[in-house]
Amino acid sequence: MSECSKHRRITYSPAFTLVPTYECFNRCTYCNFRQDLGTSGWLSLETAAEQLRALSSRQVREILILSGEVAPNSPQRSQWLGRLYDLAALALDQGFLPHTNAGPLSRTEMAYLKGVNVSMGLMLEQLTPKLLDTVHRHAPSKDPQIRLHQLEQAGELGIPFTTGLLLGIGETPADWAATLTTIAECHRRWGHIQEVILQPHSPGQHQTERLPRFDLNQLPQVVQWARSLLPEDITIQIPANLVTDPQVLRACLEAGARDLGGIVPFDHVNPDYPHPDLAALREQLDRWGWELVPRLPVYPQFLDWLPPPLQEKVKAVPV
């Protein structure tokens, strides 16, 4: 069916989030997710198993393992990595497909987690180093070169990957273009990037520095620039719960966005912004000539990249 026909496709991932820990050694001033070290504890495998048993595999396909970061030199780092692995393995055992986003990892750590994840991710946010003097001044792992190195490592290891930009944290439009161009160059080397998320900063109740809300009226233009700078085989994603103006959402779709991300019961990163009702969203999109369809956390063209046991797990999950 052509792009001009009645029902163009917009995808989303039916997802559920497991949070190994909210504790994080970074202190990004805009974060509504992190908790101080020693305050939240770690998710047990028993509790995670109970959460997964309550889910329906027909309604949820992706398990997003989203974690606060343990410092690379911490004595708890290896235990934390083991918890990430065990949670992903648990999700696989229960018929779900895990996708891990846990901050920058070493090459050895990424290779280890590759065996139990159908895809992985890390937001570049912005590659300008000036944010290290402002919103990232207490966030060592937000060094742009550390995060870019993660993107390159994922390519070298053949890991289907999601990355993206956080918009409205002190960067400029020129910074957007530079970050998008760098992502495009990395993808041309390795061909591993499934999606680029364009995430507008949306103020929450728990951040330590209240930045202004990103002007959503700018988002369709950012989508258009992203579509012009990124290779065609990278999907542009906008989060359905953060693009709250229907006309902005429609303009973003017309500009080239083709995915609405994981639609989850609760957004742990943006807890003040619940996802829209799926039936109402589907009806709204249908009126505009879009068909909302579920997808898996690994895109079909990357299936052959996975280890054979993971390929079999993917084939067993209904699309």
C-alpha positions, 0 to 999 in steps of 0.5 A: 500500500502506498504512502498516499493511500487511505491507511498509512502505517504507524507502529508502536510497541506493546510494552511493559517496563522492569526497573532493576533500580532507580538508583543512579550515580548520575544527577541530571538536573531534569531527571524524574527517574533517579533516586539517591544511592541506597534509597530504593533497593533492587528489583528481585527476580521473584518480584519481577516474575510476579509482574511478568506472570500478570501480563498477557503475551497477547497484549505485551510483547516487549519488556523494557529493562530500564535501569539507573546506572551503577558507576563503572568502578563500583564493587556492585557493578558486576552484580548489577550487570548480572541482574540485568542479564537475569531479568532479560533471561526471565522475560525470555523464559516467560515468552516476552522479548527484552530490550535493555537500556541501562546507560553506557556499557563496556564492550564485554558487558554489551556482548554479554547482554546481547545473548539475552536481548533482541535489541538494546538502546541508549539515548545520545541526548545531545552531543554538544559538550556544553551541557556538561557545564549545565544540566549534565554537570553532575552526570559523568556518563553523559559525556558525549564521547562516552555515549557515542562510543556506545553507539559505535560498539553496538554497531561493531557487535551487531546489536539492533539499536535504538538511540535518540535526542532529548530536545530542550535541555539547553541545546540549539537547532545546530546541535540537533543537526550535528547529533543527527548527522553523527547518528547517520554517519555511525549507521552508515558504518554499521547499519544497526540503528532501528530507530531514532527517538525525538523526545521533547523535554517535558517538566516533571515534579521530581527534577532538581532544576525546572527547565522550560517545556520544549515547544511542541510547535517546533517538533514537526520541523525537527522531524522533517530535519531528522528525516532529511539527515537520517538514512531512510531505513532508520525509523523516526519515533515520537513518544505518544504520551509527550506529544499531547497536541493532536495537530502537532502529532498529525504534523509530525506524522506528515513530516516523517515520524513512523513510530510512537514508541513503547506504549506502557502502563506507566512511563517511569522516565516521564511519570507525570505523562500517562500514555493515551488510551490505545483504542482512542489513539487508534480511532484518532489516527484512523480518522487521519488515514493512519493504521496503528499497528503493533511491532516487536522490539526487533525490526524484521530486517535485523532478525538474522543478526540475533543468535539462533536461540533468540531468533527462535524466541522472536518467531514464537511471539505473535506480531 
